[in-house]
Amino acid sequence: MARELPSLTREQLLELDLDLRLRMCWDAVSSLGDPDEIPHLAALLRWAYGQGYWDCLTEPRRGALYRAHGFAVPARRKG
């Protein structure tokens, strides 16, 4: 018999998507040694931030991650 998965909110689904991306960062930092050291954590945060930019710039359509989770795509700021 198939087991029914719990219903997740769109916020929880977005968190899960982001957690999967962060997992890649944690794996890389853990291979460096003790992840509690400040320089390693700083590198992790820079990498996670940069990975977010990379993901955004390489999406097939702008805002795909937001749309996939039912969120409105934020308007671009006029620069």
N, C-alpha and C positions, 0 to 999 in steps of 0.2 A: 504494500500500500504506500502510495506517495505521501510524503510528509509535507504539510502546508507550511510555507515560510511566513514569518511574521510580516505584517505590513509595516513598512518604514515610511516616515515622512520624507518630503523632498529635502529637508535640511539634513536628515540622517543619511540619505543617499549621497548628498554632496559631501558630507563629512567622510563617508566611506571612500568615495573617489579620491579625495585629498589624502586620506590616510594611506591609501595604496601608493600614492606618489611619494609621500614622506617615508614610507617603508624602504624605498630604494635608497634614500639618503641615509637612514639609520644603518642599513646594511653596510654602506660604504664607510661610515664613521666607525662602526664597530670593528671593521677590519684594520683600522689605524691603531687601535689600542683602547685605552680607557676613555669611554665617551663622556665621562664627567669632567674632563679637563676643559677649561674655558676655551682655549683655541679651537679644539675640535667641535665644540658646540657652536661657536661663532661660524666656523666653516660650514657646519650643517645648515644653519639658518640662512647663510648667504646662498648656499646651493639650493635650498628649498625655494627661496625667493626667485632665484634665477631660473629654476625649473618651471615655476609658475609662468614666468615671462615666455620661456621657450614653448610651453604647452599652448599658451595663448596665441603666439605668433605662428604656430604650425597647425592650428585647427583648420579643417577644411572650410568651415564657415565661421566667421566671427561670432563668438558667443555660443558655440555649440555645446560647451559644458553646461552653461547656464540653462540653455533651452532644454537639454536632456533631463534636467532636474526640475523643470517647470518654473524657473525663475525668469524674470524679465532681464533682457540684456541691458546693462547700464549704458547710458548715452555717452558718447565721447565728449571729453572736455574740449572747449575751444581754446587753442593755445596761441 
